[in-house]
Amino acid sequence: MASEPLTINDRITLAGWELTEQFVLAGGPGGQNVNKVSTAVQLFFALTSSPNLPDRVKANAIRLAGRRLSKEGVLMIEASRFRSQDRNREDARERLKELILEAAKPPPPPRRKTKPTKGSIERRLKEKTGRGEIKKMRSKPGQD
């Protein structure tokens, strides 16, 4: 079942044909309605074969998806938080959007190596000699 396109940000938009929704029975609150109406949503998205995602974003999304990703590369997001089908559908789409936005974040800047200051080196060495003196004082007298 094709749905409307999902806009992630100004550069990434997932086409409606890439998203498949399946409605299943949900547990939890809902009274007698819970046994009759399929309100939970399973949103399927073929992550590895999507033409709308850059390779870097795909790799990050695969890492972030974890157990929600099948061997075939299909991401499944299940939403059953709400009692209504529409709200669960929006919740699943929002969670997919958040996952892809997280994957699209730029990598952190590389770590710059720093040298310890002269003062910190001197303080560390002074502390070490002080510790050594304390340990020397613990030994038996007359053993030099």
C-alpha positions in Angstrom: 0.0 0.0 0.0 1.6 3.2 -1.2 1.3 6.3 1.1 2.2 9.9 0.7 5.9 10.9 0.6 7.7 11.4 3.9 9.9 14.6 4.0 12.9 14.1 6.2 14.7 17.4 5.6 15.3 19.8 2.7 17.5 17.3 0.9 15.9 13.9 1.7 12.4 12.9 0.9 11.2 9.3 0.9 8.8 8.4 -1.9 5.4 7.0 -1.0 6.1 3.7 -2.8 9.1 3.0 -0.5 7.0 2.9 2.6 4.6 0.0 3.3 2.2 -0.1 6.2 0.5 -3.0 7.7 -2.1 -2.8 10.4 -2.2 -5.4 13.1 -4.0 -6.1 16.4 -2.5 -4.2 19.3 -2.4 -5.0 23.0 -2.8 -2.5 25.8 -5.6 -0.1 26.5 -8.7 0.0 24.3 -11.3 -2.1 26.1 -13.3 -4.5 23.8 -12.2 -2.5 20.8 -8.6 -3.8 21.1 -9.8 -7.3 20.1 -11.7 -6.1 17.0 -9.8 -3.3 15.4 -6.3 -3.4 14.0 -4.8 -0.2 15.4 -1.1 -1.0 15.7 1.0 -0.1 12.6 4.0 -1.9 11.2 5.9 0.5 8.9 8.3 -1.2 6.5 11.0 0.6 4.7 13.6 -1.0 2.3 16.6 0.8 3.8 19.4 -0.8 1.8 17.7 -0.5 -1.6 16.4 3.1 -1.2 17.4 5.3 -4.1 16.7 8.5 -2.0 19.3 8.0 0.7 23.0 8.8 0.3 25.4 5.9 1.1 26.7 7.5 4.3 23.2 7.9 5.7 22.3 4.3 4.8 25.4 3.0 6.6 24.6 5.1 9.7 20.9 4.1 9.6 21.8 0.4 9.4 24.0 0.8 12.5 21.3 2.7 14.3 18.5 0.3 13.3 19.9 -2.7 15.1 17.4 -5.5 15.5 14.7 -3.6 13.6 16.5 -4.3 10.4 15.9 -7.7 8.6 18.5 -9.7 6.8 17.0 -8.4 3.5 17.7 -4.8 4.6 14.1 -3.9 5.4 13.5 -1.7 8.4 10.4 -2.4 10.5 9.0 0.1 12.9 6.1 -1.0 15.0 3.9 1.7 16.7 1.1 0.7 19.1 1.3 3.5 21.6 -2.0 5.1 20.8 -5.6 3.8 20.5 -6.2 5.2 17.0 -4.8 3.9 13.8 -4.0 7.4 12.5 -2.0 8.4 15.5 0.0 5.2 15.5 0.6 5.7 11.7 1.9 9.2 12.4 4.0 8.0 15.3 5.7 5.3 13.2 6.4 7.8 10.4 7.8 10.3 12.9 10.1 7.6 14.4 11.4 6.7 11.0 12.0 10.4 10.3 14.0 10.7 13.6 16.1 7.6 12.8 17.1 9.0 9.4 17.7 12.5 10.8 20.0 10.9 13.4 21.8 9.0 10.6 22.1 12.1 8.5 24.0 14.1 11.1 27.5 15.1 10.1 30.3 13.1 11.7 31.9 14.7 14.8 35.1 16.7 14.2 38.3 14.6 14.5 40.0 14.7 17.9 42.9 17.1 18.1 45.8 15.7 20.1 47.1 18.0 22.8 50.3 18.1 24.9 50.2 18.4 28.7 51.4 21.7 29.9 54.8 22.0 31.7 53.0 22.9 34.9 50.8 19.8 34.8 53.8 17.5 34.1 55.7 19.1 37.1 52.7 18.6 39.4 52.3 15.0 38.3 55.9 14.2 39.0 55.9 16.0 42.3 52.8 14.0 43.3 54.5 10.8 42.3 57.6 11.5 44.4 55.4 12.5 47.3 53.6 9.1 47.0 56.9 7.3 46.9 58.1 9.1 50.0 54.9 8.1 51.9 55.4 4.5 50.9 59.1 4.6 51.9 58.0 5.8 55.4 55.8 2.7 55.8 58.8 0.3 55.6 60.6 -1.0 58.6 63.3 1.4 60.0 66.9 0.6 59.2 66.2 -0.9 55.8 67.8 1.5 53.3 
